[in-house]
Amino acid sequence: MGKPVNLNRFRKEKARADKKARADENAIKFGRSKADKELDRARSQKQERDLSDHKRDP
């Protein structure tokens, strides 16, 4: 006869594994490196600066 299995523990471990797998998939799909984020931030700041430089003073 086999050893008794705690079904709650099994269920929770399976849920954790599924959640981890989903997180890994999302990191691959949506994740960006820190350098990419900084580059986008710098580009948007430059774009805003250029736009504000072209505004006329009232």
C-alpha positions in Angstrom: 0.0 0.0 0.0 1.3 3.4 -0.9 2.0 6.4 1.4 -1.0 8.7 2.0 -0.9 11.9 -0.1 -2.0 15.3 1.2 -4.3 16.4 -1.6 -4.4 20.1 -0.5 -0.6 20.2 -0.6 -0.6 18.5 -4.0 -3.2 21.0 -5.3 -1.3 24.0 -4.1 2.0 22.8 -5.5 0.4 22.3 -8.9 -1.2 25.7 -8.8 2.2 27.3 -7.9 3.9 25.4 -10.8 1.2 26.5 -13.2 1.5 30.1 -12.0 5.3 30.0 -12.4 5.0 28.6 -15.9 2.5 31.4 -16.9 4.8 34.0 -15.4 7.8 32.7 -17.4 5.7 32.8 -20.6 4.6 36.3 -20.0 8.2 37.4 -19.2 9.3 36.1 -22.6 6.3 37.6 -24.4 6.1 41.0 -22.8 9.4 41.5 -20.9 11.9 44.1 -22.0 15.4 44.6 -20.8 16.3 47.6 -18.6 18.3 49.1 -21.5 15.3 48.9 -23.8 13.1 50.7 -21.2 15.8 53.4 -20.7 16.1 53.9 -24.4 12.4 54.4 -24.8 12.3 56.8 -21.8 15.1 58.8 -23.3 13.5 59.0 -26.7 10.2 60.1 -25.3 11.9 62.8 -23.1 13.8 64.1 -26.2 10.5 64.2 -28.2 8.8 66.2 -25.5 11.8 68.5 -25.2 11.8 69.1 -29.0 8.1 69.8 -29.0 8.3 72.2 -26.1 11.2 74.0 -27.8 9.0 74.7 -30.9 6.2 76.2 -28.9 5.7 79.9 -29.2 5.7 82.2 -26.1 2.5 84.2 -25.7 
